Amino acid sequence: MTKVAWNTKELSVGQLAERSGVAVSALHFYEAKGLIKSRRTAGNQRRYHRDTLRRVAFIRLAQRIGIPLKTIKDALSKLPDERTPNREDWARLSAAWRGELDDRIEQLQRLRDDLTDCIGCGCLSLDRCPVANPHDRLGDEGPGARRIDVQLCRPQASGGPCAPAAAGGAPQAACSTIPAAS
């Protein structure tokens, strides 16, 4: 690995890729999506300000925890002068994403627990299936694995429609009742 001097103000795309551990093609993609920016030299070479390293690290971490690029871009665009996120920015943004992550974790745990008995498709082809799908009613909702393609929520104690799993959760129309355990 080529050592970049600590006081270097700008990095070439190769230096940024090597230092950040992100492929050059990914950096070009991030730039095309407006997540990072560069200036062009007289020879039309990209030059990135050194703080782009932190911005790329922010993007990669947010992606790793499952935040979509559009959400990351929206978050970055709300920073003053679209500056690089600092510690306080990360604390605020990660707190805002916590509910979404909790919902995803719950859905993944449910998928893990039901994986042996059901793939969530409503296909009626398994001998043992915890999903009640008489007359292939899930087929009316569209193609694919219907039970895993929607945000799930727990039924209300009153037996009424779904209640979002957490405050600020998805509206009831987006919920799909979790089948009773068999």
Secondary structure, DSSP 8 states (H G I E B T S, - for coil): -----TT--EEEHHHHHHHHT--HHHHHHHHHTTSS--EE-TT--EEEETTHHHHHHHHHHHHHTT--HHHHHHHHHTSGGG----HHHHHHHHHHHHHHHHHHHHHHHHHHHHTTT--SS----SSS-SS--GGGGGGGG-SS-TTTSS-EEEE-TTS-SEE-SSTT---GGG-EE-----
